[in-house]
Amino acid sequence: MTAQYTQPTPEKRQELLKMAGESDRLVKDEERKGITTLSRSQTWKLEQTGSHPQRRSLGKNSIAWLLSDLLSYIYQQVPTNKTHKKPD
């Protein structure tokens, strides 16, 4: 089971964007796939369960995601030392 996606705070957005050397912008599907490595169908399934940032409609046939949302999503997927024991 995948954990629920949590919207980043404005401060966290800025921190993630600074680490990536980017400014916040809209990311179309092809670039989203390169960032998350998820297929369109897998992304859609995760969006439906609240486990992935929601897409934003730009028009009748155009969608995009905020770069800071995708960076936050990736950051949330990385295990931390708090949840995993170090090997002996």
C-alpha positions as CSV (number, residue, x, y, z in Angstrom):
1,M,0.0,0.0,0.0
2,T,1.2,3.5,-0.9
3,A,1.2,6.3,1.7
4,Q,-1.1,9.3,1.2
5,Y,0.5,12.2,-0.6
6,T,0.7,15.3,1.7
7,Q,0.8,18.8,0.2
8,P,4.1,20.6,1.0
9,T,4.2,23.8,3.0
10,P,5.3,26.9,1.1
11,E,8.6,26.7,2.9
12,K,9.1,23.0,2.0
13,R,8.3,23.8,-1.7
14,Q,11.0,26.5,-1.7
15,E,13.5,24.2,0.0
16,L,12.9,21.4,-2.6
17,L,13.0,23.7,-5.5
18,K,16.3,25.3,-4.2
19,M,17.8,21.8,-3.8
20,A,16.8,21.0,-7.4
21,G,18.1,24.3,-8.7
22,E,14.6,25.0,-10.2
23,S,11.8,27.5,-9.9
24,D,8.2,26.4,-9.6
25,R,6.5,25.8,-12.9
26,L,4.0,23.5,-14.6
27,V,5.2,20.2,-15.8
28,K,3.5,18.4,-18.7
29,D,3.0,14.6,-18.8
30,E,6.2,13.7,-20.7
31,E,8.4,15.5,-18.3
32,R,6.3,14.2,-15.3
33,K,7.1,10.7,-16.5
34,G,10.8,11.4,-16.6
35,I,10.7,12.9,-13.1
36,T,8.6,10.2,-11.4
37,T,9.3,7.2,-13.7
38,L,5.6,6.3,-13.4
39,S,3.4,5.4,-16.4
40,R,0.2,7.4,-17.2
41,S,-2.0,4.7,-15.9
42,Q,0.0,4.2,-12.7
43,T,-0.1,7.9,-12.1
44,W,-3.8,8.0,-12.6
45,K,-4.4,5.1,-10.2
46,L,-2.3,6.8,-7.5
47,E,-4.1,10.1,-8.0
48,Q,-7.4,8.3,-7.5
49,T,-6.3,7.0,-4.1
50,G,-4.7,10.3,-3.0
51,S,-1.2,8.8,-3.2
52,H,0.1,11.2,-5.9
53,P,-0.2,14.9,-6.5
54,Q,-3.4,15.9,-8.4
55,R,-3.1,17.0,-12.0
56,R,-4.2,20.5,-13.0
57,S,-6.4,21.1,-16.0
58,L,-5.0,23.7,-18.3
59,G,-7.8,23.4,-20.9
60,K,-10.0,20.8,-22.6
61,N,-7.1,18.5,-23.6
62,S,-4.2,19.7,-21.5
63,I,-3.0,18.8,-18.0
64,A,0.1,19.5,-15.9
65,W,1.5,19.2,-12.4
66,L,3.4,21.7,-10.3
67,L,7.1,20.8,-10.2
68,S,7.2,21.4,-6.5
69,D,4.4,18.9,-6.0
70,L,6.3,16.2,-8.0
71,L,9.5,16.9,-6.1
72,S,7.6,16.7,-2.8
73,Y,6.1,13.4,-3.9
74,I,9.5,11.9,-4.7
75,Y,10.9,13.2,-1.4
76,Q,8.0,11.5,0.5
77,Q,8.8,8.2,-1.2
78,V,12.4,8.1,0.1
79,P,12.7,6.1,3.3
80,T,14.3,7.8,6.2
81,N,16.5,6.5,9.0
82,K,13.6,7.0,11.4
83,T,11.6,4.3,9.7
84,H,14.4,1.8,8.9
85,K,16.9,0.3,11.2
86,K,20.5,0.5,10.3
87,P,22.2,-2.9,9.6
88,D,24.4,-4.3,12.4
